[in-house]
Amino acid sequence: MGSFGKLATRALETEVPVMVKLQELIRGAKNAISMAQGVVYWQPPKKALEKVKELVWEPSISKYGADEGMPQLREALTKKLHEENKLYNSSVMVTAGANQAFVNIVLTLCDPGDSVVMFAPYYFNSYMSFQMTGITDIIVGPSDPKKLYPDADWLEKILSETKPPPKLVNVVNPGNPSGTYIPEPLLKVSLSLSLSLHTNTQTCKNSLLCVNLPIDAGSWLVVDNTYEYFMYDGLKHSCVEGNHIVNIFSFSKAYGMMGWRVGYIAYPTDVEGFSDQLLKIQDNIPICASIISQHLALHSLEVGPEWVTNQVKDLVKNREIVLDALSPLGEDAVRGGEGAIYLWARLPTKYHDDDYAVVRWLAHKHGVVVVPGSASGCPGHLRISYGGLIEDDCKTAGGRLKKGLEELVKDGMVQ
Ligand SMILES: Cc1ncc(COP(=O)(O)O)c(C=O)c1O
């Protein structure tokens, strides 16, 4: 009954969410452990939860709040952006998570028919956000084969040769699905610096923002900093700011607030009309982020970033467990992992056409679920998420994954 013809092409042509497919797989594979979804195992800070518990009877909690976010929270976030991210000229809008922030930004900046740029392997939800908002010209660029850094030379060529130039360039730092960190020299160049450095190709080499972003043509760089605190081995996250740059952040992973749905946008204060247009989009999607969730976000911020880094530091052990689990694929098969909660691994060539088959086989035969690389535009790879399991469970899951991959390499997908 019914006809697809009655549904929007926009929706029909949007990918099926990989996590929805995998949740079905998890339900169907008895006792499988998930290393699929990008989650953390901790809850929000206890102190913050206790404070929020007391708030439920407060009438303002049940009302709508300001579209752009609670003033106290925005004030605290502006301070955080100054002190931690060195963003001094950005305004804040609080959203129902970073995914909604990204949709807001796409709707504010792009029109159907515009072209946009991403780098493979890309974050599947951002790709879908483009598709579902009618942006069909998604140009997917290459990453450095070893480090998975976005290819700046390719970007420069695309920006200068595509007419009209792409409207938006999207990067995730550190990356999902790879965990790759785009290092400071490649990213941390302010707008003015990038313009002045542009004449100096020597210094400029490999700097993503040094490519000639055609600012006059209205190209935007949108950086997703969801994993800003998830940095390992002494690396430090940094942000860039400018009148063609938007930064997106999330409370989900850092403060264990996935289900509370709070994220935020830092957009350039000086760009005329930005906040007015952004507000129209916000008013028609969530109106405002959940008020009680915003209170939890505020109290979590009061607990401070040290709380987060303290949680994150233990994930290094999980990363080691997963690295060992991936060893049957060979040392050269594994990439990324400097940050975020992911490792990225290449499967043997004969499985490059059907990484979903490998994922299904691992789930049913070996009881562990991971994400196929084809969901991120790179068939023949796997994304392994290690943030959602405490160390003991990670050891169990890692053991299953290692056994499965040993078998895959030696005997193939024996049922
Ligand atoms: C890069 C990236 N951006 C955004 C999100 C979504 O975050 P939120 O829960 O804040 O919507 C995720 C979640 O996995 C992510 O990995």
The ligand as an SDF file (V2000), in Angstrom:
LIG
                    3D

 16 16  0  0  0  0  0  0  0  0999 V2000
   31.5200   14.2270   15.2640 C   0  0  0  0  0  0  0  0  0  0  0  0
   30.2140   14.1580   15.9500 C   0  0  0  0  0  0  0  0  0  0  0  0
   29.3990   15.2100   15.9000 N   0  0  0  0  0  0  0  0  0  0  0  0
   28.2080   15.2000   16.5120 C   0  0  0  0  0  0  0  0  0  0  0  0
   27.7860   14.0880   17.1970 C   0  0  0  0  0  0  0  0  0  0  0  0
   26.4420   14.1150   17.8310 C   0  0  0  0  0  0  0  0  0  0  0  0
   26.5510   14.7190   19.0650 O   0  0  0  0  0  0  0  0  0  0  0  0
   25.2710   15.1550   19.8880 P   0  0  0  0  0  0  0  0  0  0  0  0
   24.9280   13.9980   20.7570 O   0  0  0  0  0  0  0  0  0  0  0  0
   25.7170   16.3380   20.6630 O   0  0  0  0  0  0  0  0  0  0  0  0
   24.2000   15.4620   18.9000 O   0  0  0  0  0  0  0  0  0  0  0  0
   28.5970   12.9610   17.2840 C   0  0  0  0  0  0  0  0  0  0  0  0
   28.1440   11.7550   17.9870 C   0  0  0  0  0  0  0  0  0  0  0  0
   28.6080   10.6630   17.7770 O   0  0  0  0  0  0  0  0  0  0  0  0
   29.8440   13.0030   16.6420 C   0  0  0  0  0  0  0  0  0  0  0  0
   30.6750   11.9660   16.6790 O   0  0  0  0  0  0  0  0  0  0  0  0
  1  2  1  0
  2  3  1  0
  2 15  2  0
  3  4  2  0
  4  5  1  0
  5  6  1  0
  5 12  2  0
  6  7  1  0
  7  8  1  0
  8  9  2  0
  8 10  1  0
  8 11  1  0
 12 13  1  0
 12 15  1  0
 13 14  2  0
 15 16  1  0
M  END
$$$$
